[in-house]
Amino acid sequence: MTVSSESSESSEFPDSPGSPGGGTARFSINQETVRQLSLPELAEACASLGVGGVGLWRAPVQKYGVEATARLVRDAGLTVTSLCRGGFLTAADPAARRAALDDNRAAVDEAAGVGTDTLVLVSGGLPDGDRDLYGARERIADALAELAPYAAERGVRLAIEPLHPMFASDRCVVSTLGQALDLAERFPAEQVGVVVDTYHIWWDDRAPAQIDRAGEGGRIAAFQLADWCTPLPAGVLLGRGQLGDGSIDFRFWRDRVAAAGYTGWTEVEIFNEALWDRDGREALAETAERFRAHVL
C-alpha cells in the first residue's frame, strides 16, 4: 500500500510559539492511542490529517511484519518516533532473566527494522514475593549493561520511562525521572536516555529540575503526553485522559523540555477505552485538535 502525504489537510504542525528550543511541537501519535486502527488505516489517517510522526508498538508490528511496516510508514512519509516497548528487566530467576534479555534484543532489532532510534523501556515491577525495590533497580542496571552496547551497534537508544508510583509493584520500579536518570547516567548518553511523560511525572515537584538535569546530559530521548483524570478506572492502566480533559498544564511541560534543549517529537500516548470505542480516524482527528488547543 502506498500513501501520499500530498493529500494532507495540513502539511505539518507548526512549532510552538516562543518555545526556547523550537521544534518541540511536532505532533506524533502513539499507535496505542488509536489502537482500533490497523497499521494501513493508521498510515492513511495520518497522511490525510497531516500527522508526520507515529510511535509504534511491537505486537501490531510483529503481526504486520517488521519489513512490511517499515515500507508502509516510509511510503506514507511518516517518521517512526519510538517503538514500545522493551524492558521488564527485574526478574531474579536466571532463566527468566535470559528470556527478558533475549526479548529485549529482539525489540532492539525491531526498532532498527522499522527505522526508529528510540526503544522505550518499561523497566518491570517486583517479582512475585519480592519486596526489594533497590535490588530490582540494580538488576535493571545489570541488564542495561548488556543491552545498551547491543542497541548502540544497531543505531538504537534505550529510553527508560519512569511510571507513576502506583505502578511500582507490578509494572515499573522506576517511579521518578530522578530514578530513571540515576540508571541512565551509568551509560553513555547516546546509548541510554529517558522518557519524559506528563502522565507519570506531572505530580512531582522535583521533575522540572530533573528535566533540566536530563537536558544538560543530552538524555531526553522522548517526550510523551496524556492527561490525568480522576477518578481512575479499575485497574488504573487505562486511566490516561484525552488532552485537556484533566489536570495537566501541557504548555508548562512543553516549555520545560524545550528549555532543556529537546527538539524532538511530541508523542501523544493515551490508553483509554472510551477513545478506543470510537471511530479511529475521528479519535485521531480529535487528538490532533486537542494538541493544537492545549500544547501549541
N, C-alpha and C positions, 0 to 999 in steps of 0.2 A: 504494500500500500504506500502511495506517495501523497504527502500532504504539503501543500504550498502555503507558506505564511503570507503570501501576497493577498490572500483573501481576508486577512485580519481586519477587524473593525478598528483596531488601534495597533499601530506597529510596535509600540513599546510603552512601558510605564515610566514617566519622567522621574528623574531624581528628586528626592525630597528637597523642598526649598530651604536653602540656608544650611543644609547638613554639612558639618565640617569636613567629613571625609568624601562626600559625594558618592553617588552610585549605590548607596545602601537601600534604596527603594526599588531596586529591580525585583519585581514580583515573581516568585516561584511557587507553584502549587505542589504540595506534597501529595503523592498519589493516594495516600490513605484518607485524605480529606474528602475525596470523591471516589471512594473505592468501588462504587456501583458502576463506574465506567470501566470498560475493558481498556487495555492499552491502546488499541487503534482508536477507540472512541475518545480517550483522553487526548491523544495527539491531535485528533481532528478538532476537538473543542478548544484546546489551547491555541491552535493556529487561527481559528475563526475569531477568538476573543483577544488575540494579541498578547497572549501569555508566552513568555520566552523561556521560562525555566520550569523544570519539573524534578521533584525529588521522588525517587523510585523505591519500591520495596522488593525484597528478594523473592517472596513466594510468587507474585504475579510475573516477575521477570523470569523466574525458573520455568514457570508454566508456559510462557510465550516463547521462551528461548532467549539466551543472552545475545547471540548474534542477531537474531531477528529483532529483538528490542533495540539494539544499537542501530540497526538500519532504519527502523521505524522513527526513532527520535531524530536521527540525523536527517532523514528525508523531510521531517516536519519542521526542521530548523530549530529544534529545542536544545537547550543546554541541560544536561543532567547535573543538578546541583548537589545531589547526595544520593547515596544508597543506604537504606535502612534494612536490616541492621545487623551488625556483628555484636560481639560481647558475650554476656553470661559466662564470665570467666572466674567465678568464685568457687567452683567445685573443689573439694579437698580430695575426693576419691581419684586415684591416678588414672583409672580408665575413663572416668567422666571428664577429667582434665584433658586427656589426649583427644577425646572426641570433640571437646569445645575448641581446642586449638585447630584441629583439622577443619571444623566447620568455619572458623574464622579465616583460615587461609582460603577456603572456597569463596567466602564472602569478598575477600580482597580481590580474588581473580574475577569475580562477577562485577565488582566495581570498576576495575580496569576494563573489563569487556564492554560495559555499557558506556564508558567514556567519562566517568566522573573521577575526580581526585580525592573525594571525601567519603569515607565509610564511617557512618555513625555507630558508636558503640553504646549499648545499654549494658552496664557492667555486670549485672546479676545480683540477686538477693542472697540471703543467708541460706546455706544448705540446711536440709532438714535436721532439726535438733541442735543446730549450731547457734551460738549467741555472740560469737566473737567478730564484731564489726571490723576491728583493726586487722585481724588475721585475714579476713575476707578481702580487705583492700590490698593487703600485701600480695595476695595471690593474683589479684588483677595486675599489679606491677610486674610480678614474675611472668605472667602471660604476655604482657606488652613487650617485655624484653625479648621474647621470641618472635612476636608478630610484627613489631614495628619495622625491623630491618627487611623482613619479607615484603611488607606493604610498600616500603620506600623503593625497593627494587622494581616495583611494578607501577610506580608513579601515583601511589595512593597514600593519603594521610589518614591515620586513625583519629577520630574525633570523639572524645569522651563526653557523653551527655550526662550531666547531673540531673537526677529526677527529684521531685518534691519528696520530702521526708516520709510522706505517707506510703511511699513505695519501697522504703528501705528494707523491709523484711523479706519481700518476695520478688522484687524486680531490680532494685538498684541500691547498693550500699553507698554509692556516691551521691550525696544529697545536696551538696552546695558547690558553687562554682569554685570556691577555695579548695575544697577537697579534690575536685577534678584537676585543678592546676597543680596541686601538690603531686599528683600522679604524673601528669603530662610533663612537668618540668624535669623529670628524671631522664627525659629523652630529648633529642634534637627537635626543635620547633617544626622543622619540615616533616618530621615523622609522626608526631603526636600533638594534636591540638584539642580544643574544647568546643562544645556546642553551647551557645547562649540561647536558651529557650525561655521566653517570657512566662509561659505557664508554670514552669518549675522554679523560677528564681524571683518572681515579682515581689514576693513577700519579704525577701531577705535584705535588710538594710545594709549588709556588707557587700551585696552583689555589685553595686556601681563601682566601688573601689576594686573589686576583683576583675571587673571588665577592663578597667584601666591597666591592671596588672597583666591581664591576658593580652591586651593590645601592645603593651611595651615589649612583651616577649614574642610577638607575632603568633599568638596561639589561637586566635578566634578563627575556627575552621568553618563554622556555620552559625547562622542567626535564624531562629525559628519563632513563629508567633502562634499563639492560641490564647483565648480569653479564659479568665477564671470566673465561673458562675456557680453560685450555690442556690439550693442545696445540691450536693454531689449525688450522682446516681448510685445505686447499689453496685458495689464492686469498684467504684471510683475511676476505673481506667477510661471509661467513655465519657468523662466529665468535661472534656475540653470544649470551650464555648466558641461560637462564631465571634469574629472580631466585632467589638462594640456592644456585645451583649452582657459583658461582665465588668470587672473592677480594674482592669489593667490599662495604664496610660502608655499606649504603644509609642507615641512620639517621644516620650521621655527615653525609652529604651533604644529607639531608633537613633536618637541623637547621641546617646551614650556610646553605642558601638561605633558610630561614625567618628566621634571624637577620639576614640581609641585606635582609629586608623583602619577600621574594617570597611572594605569597598566591595564586598561580595553581594550575593543574592540574599533576599529576604524571603524565607520559605514559610508558607502558612501550612501548619500541620494540625489538623483537628480530628479527633476521634469522637464522633457524635452520632448516635443512632438516628436522631431526628433529621440530621443533614443527609445521612445515607439513605433514608426512606424517600427522599425527594428525587426528582429528575436530576441526573448527574450534571448535565450541562447547565441547568438553571442554578444548581448549587454552586458550580464553579463561577458562573457569572455573578452571582450574589457575593461570593467571597472576593472576587476582584473588585467589585464596587465597594465592599466594606474596607478593603485595603486602601482604596483611594480616599475613602472618607475618614479613616481612623489612623492611617500610617503616613500618607503623603502630606 
